């Protein structure tokens, strides 16, 4: 049997994230310690890039970031 040379084209689709606010940014501050919390909650805080209490970061206001914020909202202060 002869080998057939097949070329496969990869088609990538880019999904646009929906912005849930007019301001386009959200400021997040860690106000409680994440030590002793559930491992998934600690990983979420690390994923947000918050390292210590009163550490603040600004993010684009996307549904992914809002989901992370909602998961650990009891540890955070959120400002638009």
C-alpha positions as CSV (number, residue, x, y, z in Angstrom):
1,X,0.0,0.0,0.0
2,X,1.3,3.4,-0.9
3,X,1.4,6.1,1.8
4,X,-0.8,9.1,1.2
5,X,0.6,12.5,2.0
6,X,-2.2,14.4,3.7
7,X,-1.9,18.0,4.8
8,X,-4.1,19.1,7.7
9,X,-4.9,22.7,8.1
10,X,-5.5,23.8,11.6
11,X,-8.2,26.3,11.9
12,X,-8.2,28.4,15.0
13,X,-11.1,30.4,16.2
14,X,-10.6,33.4,18.4
15,X,-13.4,34.0,20.9
16,X,-14.0,37.5,22.0
17,X,-14.5,37.9,25.7
18,X,-17.5,39.9,26.7
19,X,-16.9,43.0,28.8
20,X,-19.4,43.2,31.6
21,X,-18.7,46.8,32.6
22,X,-18.4,50.2,31.0
23,X,-15.2,50.9,32.9
24,X,-13.3,47.9,31.4
25,X,-11.1,47.5,34.5
26,X,-11.6,46.2,38.0
27,X,-9.3,46.8,40.9
28,X,-9.0,43.8,43.3
29,X,-7.4,44.0,46.8
30,X,-6.6,41.0,49.1
31,X,-8.0,41.9,52.5
32,X,-7.9,38.5,54.3
33,X,-5.2,35.9,54.4
34,X,-5.6,32.9,52.1
35,X,-3.6,30.6,54.4
36,X,-5.7,27.7,55.7
37,X,-8.2,28.1,52.9
38,X,-9.2,25.4,50.4
39,X,-6.4,24.6,47.9
40,X,-8.5,25.6,44.9
41,X,-9.2,29.0,46.6
42,X,-5.4,29.5,47.3
43,X,-4.7,28.6,43.6
44,X,-7.3,31.2,42.5
45,X,-5.6,33.9,44.6
46,X,-2.2,33.0,43.2
47,X,-3.7,33.0,39.7
48,X,-4.9,36.5,40.3
49,X,-1.4,37.4,41.2
50,X,-2.2,38.6,44.7
51,X,0.7,37.8,47.1
52,X,0.0,39.5,50.4
53,X,-2.7,41.3,52.4
54,X,-3.5,44.8,51.0
55,X,-1.9,43.9,47.6
56,X,-3.9,45.5,44.8
57,X,-4.0,44.6,41.1
58,X,-6.0,45.9,38.2
59,X,-7.5,43.6,35.6
60,X,-9.6,43.8,32.5
61,X,-13.2,43.3,33.4
62,X,-13.8,39.9,31.7
63,X,-16.0,37.1,32.6
64,X,-13.0,34.9,33.4
65,X,-11.7,37.4,36.0
66,X,-15.2,37.9,37.4
67,X,-15.5,34.2,37.9
68,X,-12.3,34.0,39.8
69,X,-13.3,37.0,41.9
70,X,-16.7,35.4,42.7
71,X,-15.0,32.2,43.8
72,X,-12.9,34.0,46.5
73,X,-15.0,37.1,47.1
74,X,-14.9,36.6,50.9
75,X,-11.2,37.4,50.8
76,X,-11.3,40.4,48.4
77,X,-12.3,44.0,48.1
78,X,-13.4,44.8,44.6
79,X,-13.7,48.3,43.1
80,X,-14.7,49.3,39.5
